[in-house]
Amino acid sequence: MNKLGNFLSELAINPQQQLAFARDNNASAAIAKLGLSKEEQTAVESKSNAKIAAIFASENTPLAILCADPNPEDPYPDPDPQEPPEEPSE
């Protein structure tokens, strides 16, 4: 899925690649060079948002993993509160 995500990200930000992909009558040859799985190739060739989204829906993405609580034993809310300042000694 990482290759598919990279391909779609590049396609989203590169207008020249968008035009080339939209005009390419032989898009399957270009997609095959990317090393995508048959399922990914079929979804991209269909240009169906639902088919492409279904591929991503079946897997955990790194962002979802990073959003988990890194330390469940930590009693403080995140971010941890700051320590109160020490009172000056006289």
N, C-alpha and C positions, 0 to 999 in steps of 0.2 A: 504494500500500500504506500510505502514511502515514495516510490518512484511515481506513482499516480499522483500523490499529493504535490510532489515537486513539479510534475508536468502541468497540473492544473494551476498551481501558483504562478508559474512562469507564463502560462497562457493568459492568466488574468491581468498581468502587469505589462505584457509586451504586445503593443498594438500590431507590430509587424507579424508576430507569430499568430495573432488572432486572425489577421487577414489571410495569411498563408493557410491556416487550418480551415477557415471557412471556404476558401476557394479550391483547396486541394481535392481533386477528384479521386486521388489515390491515397486518401488519408490513412487507410489501413496499413500501407507499406511504411509510412512515416511513424505510425504508432507502434508497429512491430519492432522497429529499431530501438525503441525506448526500453525494451525488456519487460513490458507489462505482461501480466498473466492473461490468459485467454478471456477470463471473466472481465478483467479490467479493459482489455481491448474492445470487447463487445459493447461494454457500457459507454466508452468514449465514442466509438463509432456511431452509436445510436443517438448521441447528443441529447440523451434523456436525463434531465436533472434527477428524477426519481431513481433511475438505475445506478447512477453514479453515487448518489447519497446512500443507497442501500449498501454499497461496498464499505463505505466509511462507518455506517451504523453498526455493522457487525463486529467491529474491532475497537479495542481501547486505544485512544490516542495518547501520546505522551502528555498532552495538556491535562487530560483527565487524571492521569497518574500523579502529576505534579500538584494538583489541587487537593489531594488527600492530606489529612492531618499528619505531619511528619513525626509527631511525638504524642501519642494519645495519653501518656501519663503526665504531660505538662498541665498543671492545674490552672495556669493563667490563660486569659484570652489572647488571641493573636491580633496584633503584635503584642509582645509582652510589655506590661506597664513599666515605666521608668522607676528606678529606685528614688525614694524621696531624698532631697538634698540633706547632707549632714549639717547639723546645727554647729555654728562656730563655737569652739571652746574658748573660755576666757582665761 
